[in-house]
């Protein structure tokens, strides 16, 4: 099973609200009129090839760990439940028109350079975030685990044994916080991994 499968299956379960494939292969699932006329609940971006992954590593001046490179070989990041959970990736187009915005992930460059947590060790690659509090996920070279931390400290708050486990657990955990229309059931409940119940 691919790493992206649990998230993708959850996204596809909202296809009855509409789905769309953009020119570059980005797939959008679940129109979200409660958010905006052009909004979709979920977006998954086309896979990267080895050259793209190598270029991404050059841009952030860090090696992409194997587990993250495997994810990128399946999808160039995604947005789950309107950025509740987001995996960053490679932005190839700096245009701000609606197609360019919808068809690309948030840039992996930002959390690993400009907004990098002070004191982060060189091999840490921050690749995902939660919009409720800006908390982050990171991976490390020669380590299969995925680490969850706050936006201002790399001290692990939670650790998953693998990328596969993290994606499977988070796909299920986050989905139950939303109703069948993709509306958050209780906005007072945090959507980060350690606060929701």
C-alpha positions, 0 to 999 in steps of 0.5 A: 500500500502506498503511503498516501493511500489512507489520506487519499481514501479519506479525501475521495470519500468526499467526492460526492460533494464534487471533485476536480482535476486541474491541468497539472494533475492536482486532484481536488475533493469535496467542494466547500461552499461554507469556505468559499465559492472555489474552495475544496476540502482537500487537495493532493498534488502530483508526485515528484520525480527524482530530479524534483526531489533533488532540486527540493533538497538543494532549495532547502540546503538539506537532504530529504530523508528517505521516508519523506522522499517516498511520500514525495514520489507519491504526492507533492504534498497535500491539504487535508480539511482546508489546511487543517493538516498540510504537507509542504512540497515543491512550488513550481509556479510563483503566480498568484492566479487561482489555478496556480494557488489551487494546484500547488502545495505550500512551499517546503522552503519556508519552515526549513529556511526563513521560518526555521525553528531556532536551534533545529539540528541540521538534519531536521526537515520540517514538512507538515503543519497544523493550522490550529496552532502552527505546530509542525512535523519533522523527519530526520536522516536515517530515522524512520520516525516522524516527530511532532513539535510546537512552532517554536521548539523541536522538542518532540511532543509526540512520535510516530514509528513511521511515515505510514503510521503517522499518515494512517493515524492522522487521516482517521483522527482528523476526519472524525472532527468534521461532519459529512459536509466537511464542517468542523463539529466543535471549533473549540476542540483543537485539531492538533495531534495531542489536543483533540479527543 
